[in-house]
Amino acid sequence: MIPYGKQSISDEDINAVVEVLKSDFLTQGPIVEKFEKAIASYCNVKYAVSVSNATAALHLSCLALGLGRGKLAWTSPNTFVATSNAVLYTGAEVGFVDIDPISYNLSLENLKNRLSEAKSLGKLPDVLLPVHFSGQSCEMEEIHALSKEYGFQIIEDASHAVGAKYKNQPVGSCQYSDLTVFSFHPVKIITTGEGGLITTNRKDLYDLLIRLRSHGITRNSDLMTKETDGEWYYQQLELGYNYRLTEIQAALGLSQLKRLDEFVTRRNLIAERYHNLLKDFPITLPTLLTKNYSSYHLYVIRIDVSKFKKTHKQIFSDLRKNGIGVQLHYIPVHTQPYYQSLGFKFGDYPVSEKYYEEAISLPIYFGLKDAEQDKVVETLKDCLGL
Ligand SMILES: *Cc1c(COP(=O)(O)O)cnc(C)c1O
């Protein structure tokens, strides 16, 4: 089976991890700090806070921006459930903005309409979480302008977009947001096994995130409510968590980061090759907006089933039967039973529901060989009866 995504681990990666195992630090230590500094420098951003996974990163980001009971955040229905779950963890309410039919990111038009509607109802969101679907950035400059007009804060879910660029700036630079979240799950662009990270230019958020990932504890006497009792002393200032990354994970991440540009370049070449090989197929290929350099976490095609003799489900299953490990990103979050129990209904976000009926993610990852890609294309051709 050719999977839809796969990590690439080099001997250098393995050696970096082994070195840590022989060292004095296994939990958060100097390599974690080095990894954070390296990512911050890569992203042209002031601060980076690593955590145990992107779900934890989203959770802490929501908390840091003050989400909780009585607050509201909006995101895209075309995302992994983790994005909206993170909002719910805090006790806040979540809402969705339907997607754009071209980029599959949340639609700017829709956002504008929903905001002006929400304003007249007195129910504006406190936070927006745009998701850079497949590795293509949302239209952040416009979203940022809307955040100033309507007074909401922004968390970019860039789990797919490590190494991507928007208007020639690295995603994660936080030029148009308060916080950006990355995932280092093995199917993503670079991996730490499990891992996540938050970037920001705001010192206040950085200080808070550092505490929140470690039980809400500080050893900085400037922040304490009273004089220290002694050198052992620490204070817990907030209800935090144990969301730390290990040295073992950070060593892998730091080593992987060296190859990030190589990974993303290769993914772009694979995407370009798919474009050429599939351009005459009666299917919809991904579209990049001009301001974007995608990290191509995903290569999603859309199949208008009215043009074929098979259903979407049959085409998907035939591809799998023939060794192509396709996937579907994503089941619209609001259609999940749990979200239905919160009051969301089928039909609420029709563009994402229509997209779901047609989408298939083809294999794309650093190690995918041209011959394997040819096999994907040939198999797709057969399965579509072309
Ligand atoms: C993978 C992913 C997450 C969660 O990442 P983890 O590191 O597995 O917690 C969140 N949002 C999106 C869009 C993702 O793709």
The ligand as an SDF file (V2000), in Angstrom:
LIG
                    3D

 15 15  0  0  0  0  0  0  0  0999 V2000
   -3.0080   17.1090   12.9040 C   0  0  0  0  0  0  0  0  0  0  0  0
   -3.8740   18.2540   13.1770 C   0  0  0  0  0  0  0  0  0  0  0  0
   -4.1540   18.7080   14.4690 C   0  0  0  0  0  0  0  0  0  0  0  0
   -3.7280   17.9510   15.7060 C   0  0  0  0  0  0  0  0  0  0  0  0
   -2.3920   17.6800   15.7130 O   0  0  0  0  0  0  0  0  0  0  0  0
   -1.7600   16.7210   16.8280 P   0  0  0  0  0  0  0  0  0  0  0  0
   -0.3220   17.1170   16.8260 O   0  0  0  0  0  0  0  0  0  0  0  0
   -1.9780   15.3270   16.3280 O   0  0  0  0  0  0  0  0  0  0  0  0
   -2.4330   16.9680   18.1060 O   0  0  0  0  0  0  0  0  0  0  0  0
   -4.8960   19.8620   14.6290 C   0  0  0  0  0  0  0  0  0  0  0  0
   -5.3610   20.5390   13.5730 N   0  0  0  0  0  0  0  0  0  0  0  0
   -5.1450   20.1160   12.3030 C   0  0  0  0  0  0  0  0  0  0  0  0
   -5.6750   20.9210   11.1750 C   0  0  0  0  0  0  0  0  0  0  0  0
   -4.4150   18.9640   12.0770 C   0  0  0  0  0  0  0  0  0  0  0  0
   -4.2180   18.5290   10.8280 O   0  0  0  0  0  0  0  0  0  0  0  0
  1  2  1  0
  2  3  1  0
  2 14  2  0
  3  4  1  0
  3 10  2  0
  4  5  1  0
  5  6  1  0
  6  7  2  0
  6  8  1  0
  6  9  1  0
 10 11  1  0
 11 12  2  0
 12 13  1  0
 12 14  1  0
 14 15  1  0
M  END
$$$$
